[in-house]
Amino acid sequence: MLIGVTKETLPGETRVAATPATVKQLIKLGYDVVVESGAGQLSTFADEAYAAAGAQIGTADDTWGADVVFRVNGPTVPEVQKVRDGSTLVGLLAPARNGELVEALAARPITALAMDAVPRISRAQSLDVLSSMANIAGYRAVIEAAHHFGRFFTGQVTAAGKVPPARILVAGAGVAGLAAIGCAASMGAVVVATDPRPEVADQVKSLGGEYLPVVVPEEEQEVSSDGYAKATSEAYDAAAARLYSDQAREVDIIITTALVPGRAAPVLVTAADVALMNPGSVIVDMAAAQGGNVEGSVSGEVVTTKNGVTIIGYTDLAGRLPAQASQLYSTNLVNLMKLLTPSQNGQVDLDLDDVVQRGITVVKNGEKMWPPPPVQVS
Ligand code: NAD
């Protein structure tokens, strides 16, 4: 079978769904690969490097017409018409938010697999693109904050005086938050972090941060069974609001990553908290695309408040490290193809009895399969 790697068409997208290294791995699984000319340009992978790895270099039509089409972003509805009958489309399809696309895919005799629907279970970790991208995005959030912060992160004693280390609060210690904690601590900042799941305390510590619990009665605290937070209680939110106001006075930088699946992002940092921060402070609101954890953040923009606080609402943080993001995304795709090609014979063999494969199947040969049944976590 032929895998086609298209050039991304979403404006501003820098990533590509295969690298020269993953082309070699796909060929080992028995596939042929065609890469659209220029597909890897923005992530530093030249046509020549793909060709040296064994890929053909082709046109957009060659790649859209392949047996398996690799994308980063889902196609537009008109692009769905370019997919050949009987073929399989793989990408970030966001089926839960994109009913129109799901209907357009189901109207075609094709199979569509959503990489952003991989269930968060240990066995599926090697295909979990959301975690791969959140890890990169958390790291990049710190780099963006450092870029806008007019001071060192690390403390120094110099001939010209003593410089204190930057103080950073990370709100939400999931994948992105932990990456941010590790990056900021390695740059010498003093990092504190909070999260409603108390079980993250050890992870925060191991990355060089200090866990700040939101103190609520014992019965309100809930250890997560599946690695995802549940909505927080009123008592929690009230205590957390005090913590954020206290921290706003203390810290130079806040990075927010709070997410509860299926809900709008919780607002953690209010405009009043932002007003308490010192001029020159920086906030990165990683949830800006989901409504924001910070009052006053603007999705995709950098804004500066009247009191001189910069609020970064970038929604493409992973794509701001394009080569890294392409490398991890395309490795997740190779791991998917290993699962779909148990005989290593270059033939896709989709097994809907497997919860991982069922979880990502949006359309199977023109039959709508979305939403999948809920995954039981043992
Ligand atoms: P995750 O599920 O691993 O982590 C989210 C964390 O938020 C969890 O630890 C959860 O317990 C915590 N949380 C939930 N409610 C909270 C609350 N009220 N207060 C504090 N913490 C709370 O998710 P993730 O993969 O780390 O992604 C985090 C966010 O980053 C998501 O909103 C995601 O969409 C976003 N993201 C943004 C970019 C970007 O470019 N801006 C890129 C990737 C991910």
Residues whose N, C-alpha, C, O or C-beta is under 5 A from the ligand:
A	BS01	NAD	L130 M133 A134 A137 A171 G172 A173 G174 V175 A176 G177 T194 D195 P196 R197 G227 A229 T232 T257 A258 L259 V260 P266 M286 A287 Y314 T315 D316 L317 A318
